[in-house]
């Protein structure tokens, strides 16, 4: 998934989790699953953002090196 897809999924899961907490009685298994899914998406977003930043920096370095040669 790309960052936009991950961000959209994160927002949907967060809304589902808010709804699950608003429901009485709580459905612990559902809340736990949603929290686990959110944590997974957060890790994926962090990794994707780090990878994008690294690629951007590499691209800028390559462009700078090409200009100075």
C-alpha positions, 0 to 999 in steps of 0.5 A: 500500500502507498502512503495515501492508502495507509493514511485512509485505512488508518483513519477508517480504523481509528473511526471504527475504534472510536465507535467500538469504544462508544458501544456498550458493552465493549466488545474486547476482541474487536477493540483489541483487533482494531488496536492491533491493526492501527499499530500495524498501520502506524509501523507501515506508515513510519517505514513508508515515510522513512523510505520516501525521505531516504529516496528523496535525499538520494535523489537530491544527492545524485542531482547535486553530484551530477551538477558538480561533475 
